[in-house]
Amino acid sequence: MVRSELANSGAAPKIPRPTTLRESVFEAILELIVNGSLSPGQHLAESELAELLGVSRQPVREALQMLSGEGWVDLRPGHGAFVHAPTVQEADQLLAVRALLETESARLAALNSDAAGVARLREVCARGLRALEADDIDASVAANSELHALITELSGNAVLAELASQVSRRVRWYHTPVARQRGRDSWEEHDQLINAIEARDEIRAAEIMRDHTEHTRSSYLEQRAAEPAEPQEPAPAARRRRPRSLSAS
C-alpha cells in the first residue's frame, strides 16, 4: 500500500547508483581520447590499456564495447579496436549544431546573467589566457570548455544546457587540435563576448558567438584538408603505441 502511494506520488528519493569498474574505465579511456592522448585511428590494445589503468582486461573489453556503441571507438573484426576517426562531414555537422546552440546561449546569457556571472566568466577567461601564454594547451582547452559551459548555464535555459552538454565532449575533441592555431584570437573573442554579455547586448553577444564558433569550425576543417589522406585499412602494428599517462589529462 505504502509502496503504491509513493510510486504514484513520485516523491520517492532516488538512490545514487555506485559507479561500476566498467564505467570508470569507460570514462578514463574516453578522457584519453578527448584530450588527444589516444589519437584518431590509433589501435587500442586491451592488454596495454589494462596495464595503464591498473585493471584486468575484462572491464577494458566491456568499456570498449560501450565506447563503440557511442561512436568513440571502431571495432574491426580480425583487427581489434581503434579510436574512431571522425569524417570531415561528421565534424562539420556537429560544429554547425554547436554554433546554433551556443549562439542562442550567448543571446540569452546577455539577457539573464548578473554581475556575479560576468565575474565568473572573466575569471575563466583570464585563466585560459594564462594557460595559453604558458603553452599549456590542455589547460587552455579545459578553460575554453568551462567558459562555454558557463555561458550556457547563464542562459537560464535548462533544455538548451542539456543539449549543449551532449555535444560538449566532441566539441572539445575537435577543438584540441586547433587550440594552438586559434591562439590569442580565440581568447580575445571570448573577451569581446563577455563585454557584450555584461552590456546586456543580446544581438552583439549572439553575433560574436556565431562568428567565434565559425572561426573554430573553419580552422578545424582547414587543418583536416591539409592532412595527408589516411589509408583505408591502417595497419594495426603501425598504430600501436602507448598513450600518455593518465596524469596528462
C-alpha contacts under 8 A as a table, 3 or more apart, distances in Angstrom:
res1	aa1	res2	aa2	distance
1	M	4	S	5.16
1	M	5	E	6.31
2	V	5	E	5.13
2	V	6	L	6.20
3	R	6	L	5.24
3	R	7	A	6.15
4	S	7	A	5.13
4	S	8	N	6.19
5	E	8	N	5.16
5	E	9	S	6.11
6	L	9	S	5.11
6	L	10	G	6.15
6	L	11	A	6.07
6	L	12	A	5.80
7	A	10	G	5.40
7	A	11	A	7.37
7	A	12	A	6.86
9	S	12	A	7.71
19	T	23	E	6.22
19	T	24	S	6.74
20	T	23	E	5.19
20	T	24	S	6.34
21	L	24	S	5.02
21	L	25	V	6.14
21	L	59	P	6.55
22	R	25	V	5.18
22	R	26	F	6.09
22	R	59	P	4.75
22	R	60	V	6.97
22	R	62	E	6.33
22	R	63	A	5.59
23	E	26	F	4.85
23	E	27	E	6.23
23	E	63	A	6.80
24	S	27	E	5.19
24	S	28	A	6.23
25	V	28	A	5.01
25	V	29	I	6.13
25	V	53	L	7.53
25	V	59	P	6.77
25	V	60	V	6.38
25	V	63	A	6.15
26	F	29	I	5.40
26	F	30	L	6.03
26	F	60	V	7.61
26	F	63	A	4.67
26	F	64	L	7.16
26	F	66	M	7.25
26	F	67	L	6.94
27	E	30	L	5.05
27	E	31	E	6.09
28	A	31	E	5.23
28	A	32	L	6.42
28	A	246	L	7.82
29	I	32	L	5.04
29	I	33	I	6.33
30	L	33	I	5.04
30	L	34	V	6.14
30	L	67	L	7.57
30	L	72	W	7.63
31	E	34	V	5.04
31	E	35	N	6.00
31	E	249	S	7.02
32	L	35	N	5.43
32	L	36	G	6.15
32	L	37	S	4.99
32	L	38	L	5.56
32	L	243	P	7.76
32	L	246	L	7.25
32	L	249	S	6.86
33	I	36	G	5.27
33	I	37	S	6.03
33	I	38	L	4.79
33	I	39	S	6.54
33	I	40	P	7.83
33	I	83	V	7.33
33	I	173	W	7.60
34	V	37	S	7.72
34	V	38	L	7.91
34	V	169	R	6.85
34	V	170	R	7.24
34	V	172	R	6.70
34	V	173	W	4.63
35	N	38	L	7.75
35	N	138	D	7.10
35	N	172	R	7.82
35	N	173	W	6.51
35	N	176	T	6.94
35	N	249	S	6.47
36	G	39	S	5.55
36	G	173	W	7.32
36	G	176	T	7.37
37	S	243	P	5.35
37	S	244	R	5.55
38	L	42	Q	6.53
38	L	83	V	7.15
38	L	243	P	5.70
38	L	244	R	7.95
39	S	42	Q	5.37
39	S	83	V	6.63
40	P	82	F	7.70
40	P	83	V	4.99
40	P	84	H	5.53
40	P	85	A	4.49
40	P	86	P	7.55
41	G	82	F	5.54
41	G	83	V	4.96
41	G	84	H	5.87
41	G	85	A	5.34
41	G	234	P	7.73
41	G	239	R	7.26
42	Q	82	F	5.35
42	Q	83	V	5.36
42	Q	239	R	4.91
42	Q	240	R	6.67
42	Q	241	R	7.86
43	H	80	G	7.36
43	H	81	A	5.99
43	H	82	F	4.44
43	H	83	V	6.65
43	H	236	P	5.92
43	H	237	A	7.99
43	H	239	R	5.12
43	H	240	R	5.33
43	H	241	R	7.76
44	L	48	E	7.79
44	L	49	L	7.28
44	L	80	G	7.35
44	L	81	A	5.31
44	L	82	F	5.42
44	L	83	V	7.04
44	L	240	R	7.25
45	A	48	E	5.39
45	A	49	L	6.30
45	A	80	G	7.62
45	A	81	A	7.24
45	A	240	R	7.49
46	E	49	L	5.24
46	E	50	A	5.97
46	E	57	R	5.89
46	E	60	V	6.19
46	E	61	R	6.58
47	S	50	A	5.09
47	S	51	E	6.20
47	S	57	R	6.16
48	E	51	E	5.17
48	E	52	L	6.11
48	E	242	R	7.20
49	L	52	L	4.99
49	L	53	L	6.05
49	L	57	R	7.97
49	L	60	V	7.03
50	A	53	L	5.29
50	A	54	G	5.75
50	A	55	V	5.01
50	A	56	S	5.48
50	A	57	R	5.38
50	A	60	V	6.29
51	E	54	G	5.10
51	E	55	V	6.57
51	E	56	S	7.71
52	L	245	S	7.51
55	V	59	P	7.34
55	V	60	V	7.73
56	S	59	P	6.46
56	S	60	V	7.12
57	R	60	V	5.09
57	R	61	R	6.06
58	Q	61	R	5.11
58	Q	62	E	6.27
59	P	62	E	4.98
59	P	63	A	5.95
60	V	63	A	5.02
60	V	64	L	6.12
61	R	64	L	5.21
61	R	65	Q	6.42
62	E	65	Q	5.12
62	E	66	M	6.42
63	A	66	M	5.00
63	A	67	L	6.12
64	L	67	L	4.94
64	L	68	S	6.01
64	L	73	V	6.84
64	L	81	A	7.41
65	Q	68	S	5.04
65	Q	69	G	6.31
66	M	69	G	5.07
66	M	70	E	6.53
67	L	70	E	5.16
67	L	71	G	6.25
67	L	72	W	5.19
67	L	73	V	5.44
68	S	71	G	5.10
68	S	72	W	5.69
68	S	73	V	4.44
68	S	74	D	5.67
68	S	75	L	6.70
69	G	72	W	7.74
69	G	73	V	7.92
70	E	73	V	7.80
71	G	74	D	7.20
71	G	84	H	6.91
72	W	83	V	6.30
72	W	84	H	5.24
73	V	81	A	6.56
73	V	82	F	5.60
73	V	83	V	4.59
73	V	84	H	4.65
74	D	81	A	5.68
74	D	82	F	5.18
74	D	83	V	6.19
74	D	84	H	5.38
75	L	79	H	7.91
75	L	80	G	5.77
75	L	81	A	4.49
75	L	82	F	6.45
76	R	79	H	5.36
76	R	80	G	5.29
76	R	81	A	6.17
76	R	82	F	7.73
77	P	80	G	6.25
79	H	236	P	6.84
86	P	90	E	5.99
86	P	91	A	6.48
87	T	90	E	5.15
87	T	91	A	6.44
88	V	91	A	5.27
88	V	92	D	5.99
88	V	221	L	7.01
88	V	224	R	7.21
89	Q	92	D	5.05
89	Q	93	Q	6.05
90	E	93	Q	5.34
90	E	94	L	6.27
91	A	94	L	5.24
91	A	95	L	6.03
91	A	174	Y	7.37
92	D	95	L	5.28
92	D	96	A	6.05
92	D	217	R	7.04
92	D	221	L	7.43
93	Q	96	A	5.11
93	Q	97	V	6.34
94	L	97	V	5.14
94	L	98	R	6.13
94	L	167	V	7.46
94	L	171	V	7.69
95	L	98	R	4.85
95	L	99	A	6.20
95	L	171	V	6.93
95	L	213	T	7.68
95	L	217	R	6.04
96	A	99	A	5.14
96	A	100	L	6.64
96	A	214	E	7.96
96	A	217	R	7.68
97	V	100	L	5.21
97	V	101	L	6.39
98	R	101	L	5.20
98	R	102	E	6.01
98	R	164	A	7.14
98	R	167	V	7.18
98	R	171	V	7.69
98	R	213	T	7.68
99	A	102	E	5.33
99	A	103	T	5.83
99	A	209	M	7.67
99	A	210	R	6.01
99	A	213	T	5.51
99	A	214	E	7.03
100	L	103	T	5.35
100	L	104	E	6.48
100	L	210	R	7.63
101	L	104	E	5.48
101	L	105	S	6.25
101	L	160	L	6.95
101	L	163	L	7.79
101	L	164	A	6.40
102	E	105	S	4.67
102	E	106	A	6.07
102	E	148	H	7.68
102	E	152	T	7.01
102	E	164	A	7.48
102	E	209	M	6.86
102	E	210	R	7.67
103	T	106	A	5.25
103	T	107	R	6.37
103	T	205	A	7.86
103	T	206	A	4.94
103	T	207	E	7.39
103	T	209	M	5.31
103	T	210	R	5.37
104	E	107	R	5.05
104	E	108	L	6.21
104	E	206	A	6.53
105	S	108	L	5.27
105	S	109	A	5.96
105	S	151	I	6.38
105	S	152	T	4.96
105	S	154	L	7.87
105	S	155	S	5.27
105	S	160	L	7.35
105	S	206	A	7.98
106	A	109	A	4.98
106	A	110	A	6.27
106	A	151	I	6.25
106	A	152	T	7.09
106	A	155	S	6.86
106	A	197	I	7.35
106	A	202	E	7.33
106	A	205	A	5.62
106	A	206	A	5.44
106	A	209	M	6.54
107	R	110	A	5.36
107	R	111	L	6.77
107	R	155	S	7.57
107	R	197	I	7.91
107	R	201	D	7.91
107	R	202	E	4.51
107	R	203	I	6.57
107	R	205	A	5.63
107	R	206	A	4.88
108	L	111	L	5.05
108	L	112	N	6.08
108	L	154	L	7.66
108	L	155	S	4.57
108	L	156	G	7.28
108	L	202	E	6.88
109	A	112	N	5.09
109	A	113	S	5.24
109	A	151	I	6.17
109	A	152	T	7.14
109	A	154	L	5.05
109	A	155	S	3.99
109	A	156	G	7.26
109	A	197	I	6.36
109	A	202	E	7.80
110	A	113	S	6.04
110	A	155	S	7.61
110	A	196	A	6.94
110	A	197	I	4.04
110	A	198	E	6.67
110	A	199	A	7.35
110	A	200	R	4.45
110	A	201	D	5.95
110	A	202	E	5.06
110	A	205	A	6.68
111	L	155	S	7.68
111	L	197	I	7.58
111	L	200	R	5.61
111	L	201	D	7.61
111	L	202	E	6.36
112	N	154	L	6.62
112	N	155	S	6.10
112	N	156	G	6.73
113	S	116	A	7.95
113	S	117	G	5.70
113	S	118	V	6.92
113	S	154	L	5.45
113	S	155	S	7.02
113	S	197	I	7.41
113	S	198	E	7.75
114	D	117	G	5.27
114	D	118	V	6.36
114	D	198	E	7.76
115	A	118	V	5.12
115	A	119	A	6.14
115	A	198	E	7.46
116	A	119	A	5.06
116	A	120	R	6.33
117	G	120	R	5.11
117	G	121	L	6.35
117	G	154	L	6.89
118	V	121	L	5.01
118	V	122	R	6.26
118	V	194	I	6.86
118	V	197	I	7.48
118	V	198	E	6.25
119	A	122	R	5.13
119	A	123	E	6.24
120	R	123	E	5.13
120	R	124	V	6.35
121	L	124	V	5.30
121	L	125	C	6.09
121	L	147	L	6.31
121	L	150	L	7.18
121	L	151	I	7.69
121	L	194	I	6.90
122	R	125	C	4.98
122	R	126	A	6.06
122	R	191	D	7.63
122	R	194	I	7.23
123	E	126	A	5.24
123	E	127	R	6.21
124	V	127	R	5.04
124	V	128	G	6.13
124	V	143	A	6.19
124	V	146	E	7.32
124	V	147	L	6.10
125	C	128	G	5.13
125	C	129	L	6.25
125	C	143	A	7.26
125	C	144	N	7.74
125	C	147	L	6.95
125	C	187	W	6.89
125	C	190	H	6.97
125	C	191	D	7.11
126	A	129	L	5.17
126	A	130	R	6.22
127	R	130	R	5.15
127	R	131	A	6.28
127	R	140	S	7.87
127	R	143	A	6.96
128	G	131	A	5.08
128	G	132	L	6.24
128	G	139	A	6.97
128	G	140	S	4.75
128	G	141	V	7.66
128	G	142	A	7.97
128	G	143	A	5.06
128	G	144	N	6.60
128	G	187	W	7.54
129	L	132	L	5.01
129	L	133	E	6.20
129	L	140	S	7.04
129	L	184	R	7.33
129	L	187	W	6.37
130	R	133	E	5.11
130	R	134	A	6.20
131	A	134	A	5.04
131	A	135	D	6.17
131	A	136	D	5.02
131	A	137	I	6.84
131	A	139	A	5.81
131	A	140	S	5.12
132	L	135	D	4.88
132	L	136	D	5.73
132	L	137	I	6.19
132	L	139	A	7.88
132	L	140	S	5.55
132	L	180	R	7.82
132	L	183	G	7.01
132	L	184	R	7.54
133	E	136	D	7.55
136	D	139	A	5.53
136	D	140	S	6.22
137	I	140	S	4.88
137	I	141	V	6.00
137	I	176	T	7.69
137	I	179	A	6.90
137	I	180	R	6.89
138	D	141	V	5.26
138	D	142	A	6.17
138	D	176	T	7.70
138	D	249	S	7.38
139	A	142	A	5.00
139	A	143	A	6.10
140	S	143	A	5.13
140	S	144	N	6.15
140	S	179	A	7.79
141	V	144	N	4.95
141	V	145	S	6.28
141	V	172	R	7.09
141	V	175	H	7.37
141	V	176	T	6.21
141	V	179	A	6.76
142	A	145	S	5.19
142	A	146	E	6.19
143	A	146	E	4.92
143	A	147	L	6.06
144	N	147	L	5.21
144	N	148	H	6.35
145	S	148	H	5.31
145	S	149	A	6.12
145	S	168	S	7.42
145	S	172	R	6.64
146	E	149	A	5.11
146	E	150	L	6.06
147	L	150	L	5.04
147	L	151	I	6.29
148	H	151	I	5.15
148	H	152	T	6.41
149	A	152	T	5.11
149	A	153	E	6.20
149	A	161	A	7.81
149	A	164	A	7.90
149	A	165	S	7.65
150	L	153	E	4.86
150	L	154	L	6.10
151	I	154	L	5.05
151	I	155	S	6.31
152	T	155	S	5.10
152	T	156	G	7.42
152	T	157	N	7.65
152	T	160	L	7.27
152	T	161	A	5.56
152	T	164	A	7.57
153	E	156	G	5.92
153	E	157	N	7.36
153	E	158	A	7.67
153	E	161	A	6.25
157	N	160	L	5.34
157	N	161	A	6.26
158	A	161	A	4.99
158	A	162	E	6.20
159	V	162	E	5.11
159	V	163	L	6.29
160	L	163	L	5.18
160	L	164	A	6.09
161	A	164	A	5.12
161	A	165	S	6.12
162	E	165	S	5.17
162	E	166	Q	6.53
163	L	166	Q	5.28
163	L	167	V	7.13
164	A	167	V	5.60
164	A	168	S	6.10
165	S	168	S	4.97
165	S	169	R	7.62
166	Q	169	R	7.40
167	V	170	R	5.55
167	V	171	V	6.16
168	S	171	V	5.00
168	S	172	R	6.18
169	R	172	R	5.05
169	R	173	W	6.20
170	R	173	W	4.81
170	R	174	Y	6.21
171	V	174	Y	5.15
171	V	175	H	5.94
172	R	175	H	4.93
172	R	176	T	6.04
173	W	176	T	5.65
173	W	177	P	7.71
174	Y	177	P	6.43
174	Y	178	V	7.62
174	Y	220	Y	6.99
175	H	178	V	5.54
175	H	179	A	5.90
175	H	216	T	7.09
175	H	220	Y	7.32
176	T	179	A	5.20
177	P	180	R	7.44
177	P	220	Y	7.61
178	V	181	Q	5.03
178	V	182	R	6.03
178	V	216	T	7.57
178	V	219	S	6.52
178	V	220	Y	6.14
178	V	223	Q	7.67
179	A	182	R	5.22
179	A	183	G	5.99
180	R	183	G	4.84
181	Q	219	S	7.77
182	R	185	D	5.91
182	R	186	S	5.66
182	R	216	T	7.28
182	R	219	S	7.42
183	G	186	S	5.87
183	G	187	W	7.28
184	R	187	W	5.24
184	R	188	E	6.16
185	D	188	E	5.13
185	D	189	E	6.22
186	S	189	E	5.16
186	S	190	H	6.34
186	S	212	H	7.27
187	W	190	H	4.80
187	W	191	D	6.23
188	E	191	D	5.00
188	E	192	Q	6.32
189	E	192	Q	5.09
189	E	193	L	6.12
189	E	208	I	7.19
189	E	212	H	6.52
190	H	193	L	4.98
190	H	194	I	6.22
191	D	194	I	5.15
191	D	195	N	6.29
192	Q	195	N	5.07
192	Q	196	A	6.37
192	Q	208	I	7.44
193	L	196	A	5.14
193	L	197	I	6.28
193	L	204	R	7.99
193	L	205	A	5.59
193	L	208	I	5.97
193	L	209	M	6.82
194	I	197	I	5.00
194	I	198	E	6.05
194	I	205	A	7.89
195	N	198	E	5.08
195	N	199	A	6.16
196	A	199	A	5.02
196	A	200	R	6.16
196	A	201	D	5.30
196	A	202	E	7.28
196	A	204	R	6.07
196	A	205	A	5.13
197	I	200	R	4.94
197	I	201	D	6.11
197	I	202	E	6.99
197	I	205	A	6.00
198	E	201	D	7.70
201	D	204	R	5.48
201	D	205	A	6.11
202	E	205	A	5.09
202	E	206	A	6.10
203	I	206	A	5.29
203	I	207	E	6.20
204	R	207	E	5.01
204	R	208	I	6.12
205	A	208	I	5.27
205	A	209	M	6.18
206	A	209	M	5.22
206	A	210	R	6.03
207	E	210	R	5.15
207	E	211	D	6.26
208	I	211	D	5.21
208	I	212	H	5.92
209	M	212	H	4.85
209	M	213	T	6.06
210	R	213	T	5.48
210	R	214	E	6.19
211	D	214	E	5.02
211	D	215	H	6.16
212	H	215	H	5.22
212	H	216	T	6.61
213	T	216	T	5.20
213	T	217	R	6.19
214	E	217	R	4.93
214	E	218	S	6.01
215	H	218	S	5.13
215	H	219	S	6.09
216	T	219	S	5.10
216	T	220	Y	6.20
217	R	220	Y	5.25
217	R	221	L	6.27
218	S	221	L	5.16
218	S	222	E	6.01
219	S	222	E	5.14
219	S	223	Q	6.17
220	Y	223	Q	5.19
220	Y	224	R	6.23
221	L	224	R	5.04
221	L	225	A	6.10
222	E	225	A	5.08
222	E	226	A	6.36
223	Q	226	A	5.19
223	Q	227	E	6.53
224	R	227	E	5.25
230	E	234	P	7.64
231	P	234	P	5.63
234	P	238	A	7.46
234	P	239	R	7.44
235	A	238	A	5.41
235	A	239	R	6.67
236	P	239	R	5.16
236	P	240	R	6.25
237	A	240	R	5.23
244	R	248	A	6.61
245	S	248	A	5.68
245	S	249	S	7.87
246	L	249	S	5.61
